[in-house]
Amino acid sequence: MFRQFFLKEENMLVAIILNSMVIFALYFPSLENEKWLEGVDHFFIFIFLVEALVKIHTYGWGKYWQSSWNRFDFIIVLGSLPTLLTGILPVPDTSLLIVLRLFRLLRLVRFL
């Protein structure tokens, strides 16, 4: 059941849409200091990391890496990981990483 949740594309598309809404909300001036939104954003980063790990475990690295969408997601997940450290370590501006993560919305194109 756990594995099936992460392998079902529709579930991950809902997560992508919700995470994109959180990312947009983080950059509204009136919500700028909302730490709970950052926590929700970190939760989604964790979800996408688990998705990648479940797929790698299920399909094996070779088969996982054959898919250009998986490579695309993996790069975005790796690029997102420094965002998790912003509350712990001094991390340079992560704005570019946030924009990169919004490219995940391109996965929706597959369903059009």
N, C-alpha and C positions, 0 to 999 in steps of 0.2 A: 504494500500500500504506500509506504513512504517513498520508495523508488518510483512507483508509478506516477505519483504526484509530480515529480520533477521531470519525468519523461513525457508527460502529456503537454504538448505544445500550447494548447489553449490556456492551461493554468499559468504557464510562463508568460504568455501574452498579456493576461490580466495583470500579472505582477509588473510587467514592463510599463503598461499604461498607468497603473497606480504609482509606480516609482517616478515616472515622468511628471505626474501631477505634483508629487512631493518636491521634486527638483525645481519645478517652476515656482511653487509656493515659497521655497526657501529664498528666492530672489525678489520677492515683493518687499518693498521698503517697510511696510507696516509689520511684516512677519520676520524681519531680518534676524531678530534675536530669539527666535523660538527654538530652544534647545530640543524640544520634543520632536520637531520636524527632522532635526539632524539625527536623532535616535531612530526614527522611522526610516530615514534614508540609509543609515548603517544596517538596519535590519534587512532591507532589500539587497544591499551589497552582499550580505551573508547568504541570502536566498540564492542569488545568482552564482555565488561561489559554490554552494552546495550543488546546484544544478550541474555545473561543469564537472565537479568531482563525481557525482552520480553517473553522468554520461560516460566519463572516462572509465570508471569502474565497470559499468555495464558493457560498453562496446569495446573497451581496450583503447590504448592511446592511438594506435595506428588507424583504426576505423574512425575514431572520434575526430582525428586531425584531418581525415580525408574530406570532411564536409567544410566548405568555405564559411558557412554560417557558424559552425562550431569554432573555427579559427577566429572569426570576427568577434564572437562572444568572449572567447578566452582572452583575447587581447584587451577587450573592454574591462573584463573582470580584473585582470592583472593591473590595468591602469587605474582601477577604482580602489584598490587596496590601500594606497597611501591616504585616501580620504578617511579611512578608519583610524588613522593615527593622529588626526588633527587635534583631538582632545588630549592626547598623551604626550606627543612630541611636537616641537616646532616644525611644521611642514610648510614649505613655500606655498604660494597661492595655488589653489586647486581648481580655479575656474575653468581652465582648459580641460582638465579631467572631467569636469561636470558636463561640458559641452560634448566631449567624446562619448559619455554615457548616454546622452540623448540620441546618439546615432543608433542605439539599440532599437529605437522605434522603427527602423528600417525592416525589422523582422516582420512587422505587420504587412509589408508589401507582399510577402509570400502568400497571404490569405486573400488578396484582392483579385 
